[in-house]
Amino acid sequence: QVCKEIELSPLNSDLQLAELRLLTNMSVTNDYHHMMTNAIPCFLHLLSEGDERTQIQVLKVLVNLSANPAMTRHLFSAQAPLLLSLFDNCINKEILLRALMFAANLNENMKNEEGIVTQGQYSEDSVFSLLCGHSTQYTKKLVCLLNHHDMEVKEQVAKIITQLRGD
């Protein structure tokens, strides 16, 4: 019900933000993740259309969901054509760090879950194709982020690059 209310609430409204905060708290454990799978496209839409406050809150939910290997296939198959725009030096550091954590969690799940994914089963705008499908644009963005002024960002980027090389 909360997921439906988020979709119906005005974009970037205080109500939508409060609903996202509730989901953030609910998604700390895996107990309710299965109830959020249908809302993943909505979350990714809010990530591309929302303001910074909304993006941060959506990313908190997505990071929590991506920490659960059972959610990997659902997250990978979602369409997110603008996701790569978050991996940029000019993006708010809090948004960038959470986007990097989201990607690192998915890479980790893919590495640990043999047979969970094959590239052919995902469209080219899917989260999988953008983050794990050997996208040269994504790789270039990661390399540029190695020059980021913040050490925490550099560490997350190094972790992801190491994960990708391990494939």
C-alpha positions as CSV (number, residue, x, y, z in Angstrom):
1,Q,0.0,0.0,0.0
2,V,2.8,2.4,0.8
3,C,4.4,1.7,-2.5
4,K,1.2,2.6,-4.3
5,E,0.9,5.8,-2.3
6,I,4.4,6.8,-3.3
7,E,3.4,6.5,-6.9
8,L,0.2,8.6,-6.4
9,S,1.8,11.3,-4.3
10,P,3.0,14.5,-5.9
11,L,6.6,14.3,-7.0
12,N,9.1,15.6,-4.4
13,S,6.3,16.3,-1.9
14,D,6.8,16.1,1.8
15,L,4.2,13.3,1.8
16,Q,6.2,11.3,-0.8
17,L,9.4,11.8,1.2
18,A,7.8,10.6,4.4
19,E,6.5,7.5,2.6
20,L,10.0,6.8,1.2
21,R,11.4,7.2,4.7
22,L,9.0,4.6,5.9
23,L,10.1,2.2,3.2
24,T,13.7,2.9,4.0
25,N,13.1,1.8,7.5
26,M,11.0,-1.2,6.4
27,S,13.7,-2.3,4.0
28,V,16.5,-2.5,6.5
29,T,15.7,-6.2,7.0
30,N,14.7,-8.5,4.2
31,D,11.2,-9.2,5.6
32,Y,9.3,-6.8,3.3
33,H,11.5,-6.8,0.2
34,H,9.3,-9.2,-1.7
35,M,6.4,-6.7,-1.2
36,M,8.5,-4.0,-2.9
37,T,9.4,-5.8,-6.2
38,N,6.5,-4.2,-8.2
39,A,7.6,-0.7,-7.0
40,I,11.2,-1.0,-8.4
41,P,10.2,0.7,-11.7
42,C,8.6,3.5,-9.7
43,F,11.7,3.9,-7.5
44,L,13.9,4.1,-10.6
45,H,11.5,6.7,-12.1
46,L,11.8,8.8,-9.0
47,L,15.5,8.5,-9.1
48,S,15.6,10.1,-12.6
49,E,12.8,12.6,-12.0
50,G,13.1,13.5,-8.3
51,D,15.0,16.3,-6.6
52,E,18.1,15.5,-4.5
53,R,16.1,14.8,-1.3
54,T,13.9,12.3,-3.2
55,Q,16.9,10.7,-5.0
56,I,18.7,10.2,-1.7
57,Q,15.7,8.6,0.0
58,V,15.1,6.4,-3.1
59,L,18.7,5.3,-3.1
60,K,18.5,4.4,0.5
61,V,15.7,2.0,-0.3
62,L,17.5,0.6,-3.4
63,V,20.7,0.1,-1.5
64,N,18.8,-1.9,1.1
65,L,17.0,-4.0,-1.5
66,S,20.3,-4.6,-3.4
67,A,21.9,-6.0,-0.3
68,N,19.4,-8.9,-0.5
69,P,20.5,-11.5,-3.1
70,A,16.9,-12.6,-3.6
71,M,16.2,-9.1,-5.1
72,T,19.0,-9.2,-7.6
73,R,17.0,-10.5,-10.6
74,H,14.2,-8.0,-10.0
75,L,16.6,-5.1,-9.8
76,F,18.6,-6.2,-12.8
77,S,15.6,-6.5,-15.0
78,A,14.2,-3.0,-14.3
79,Q,14.6,-0.3,-16.9
80,A,16.8,2.6,-15.8
81,P,18.0,4.4,-18.9
82,L,19.2,7.5,-16.8
83,L,21.0,5.5,-14.1
84,L,24.4,6.1,-15.5
85,S,23.9,9.9,-15.2
86,L,24.3,9.4,-11.4
87,F,27.9,8.2,-11.8
88,D,29.5,11.6,-12.3
89,N,31.9,13.9,-10.5
90,C,29.4,16.8,-10.4
91,I,26.7,14.7,-8.6
92,N,25.9,15.4,-5.0
93,K,28.4,13.2,-3.0
94,E,25.6,11.5,-0.9
95,I,23.7,10.5,-4.1
96,L,26.9,9.3,-5.8
97,L,28.0,7.2,-2.8
98,R,24.6,5.5,-2.6
99,A,24.5,4.9,-6.3
100,L,28.0,3.3,-6.0
101,M,26.9,1.2,-3.1
102,F,23.8,0.0,-5.1
103,A,26.1,-1.0,-8.0
104,A,28.6,-2.7,-5.6
105,N,25.9,-4.7,-3.9
106,L,24.5,-5.9,-7.2
107,N,28.0,-6.9,-8.5
108,E,28.6,-8.8,-5.3
109,N,25.3,-10.6,-5.6
110,M,26.0,-11.5,-9.2
111,K,29.4,-12.9,-8.3
112,N,28.0,-15.0,-5.4
113,E,24.9,-16.3,-7.2
114,E,26.2,-18.5,-10.0
115,G,23.7,-18.9,-12.8
116,I,21.5,-16.0,-11.6
117,V,22.0,-14.0,-14.7
118,T,22.8,-14.3,-18.4
119,Q,23.3,-11.1,-20.3
120,G,20.9,-12.2,-23.1
121,Q,17.9,-12.1,-20.7
122,Y,18.0,-8.4,-20.1
123,S,17.2,-5.4,-22.4
124,E,19.9,-2.8,-23.1
125,D,18.3,-0.2,-20.8
126,S,18.1,-2.6,-17.9
127,V,20.0,-2.1,-14.7
128,F,22.0,-5.3,-15.5
129,S,23.0,-4.1,-19.0
130,L,24.0,-0.6,-17.6
131,L,26.0,-1.8,-14.6
132,C,27.1,-5.4,-15.4
133,G,26.8,-5.8,-19.1
134,H,30.3,-4.5,-19.8
135,S,29.1,-1.0,-20.7
136,T,32.0,1.0,-21.9
137,Q,30.2,4.2,-20.9
138,Y,29.9,2.9,-17.3
139,T,33.5,1.8,-17.3
140,K,34.6,5.3,-18.5
141,K,32.5,6.9,-15.8
142,L,34.1,4.7,-13.1
143,V,37.6,5.5,-14.3
144,C,36.8,9.3,-14.1
145,L,35.4,8.9,-10.6
146,L,38.8,7.5,-9.5
147,N,39.9,11.2,-9.6
148,H,37.1,12.3,-7.3
149,H,38.2,14.5,-4.5
150,D,36.5,12.4,-1.8
151,M,38.3,9.3,-0.6
152,E,35.1,7.4,0.3
153,V,34.0,7.8,-3.4
154,K,37.4,6.6,-4.6
155,E,37.2,3.5,-2.3
156,Q,33.7,2.5,-3.6
157,V,34.8,3.0,-7.2
158,A,37.9,0.9,-6.6
159,K,35.8,-1.8,-5.1
160,I,33.5,-1.9,-8.1
161,I,36.3,-2.0,-10.6
162,T,37.9,-4.8,-8.7
163,Q,34.6,-6.7,-8.7
164,L,34.2,-6.1,-12.5
165,R,37.7,-7.4,-13.2
166,G,37.0,-10.5,-11.2
167,D,34.3,-11.5,-13.7
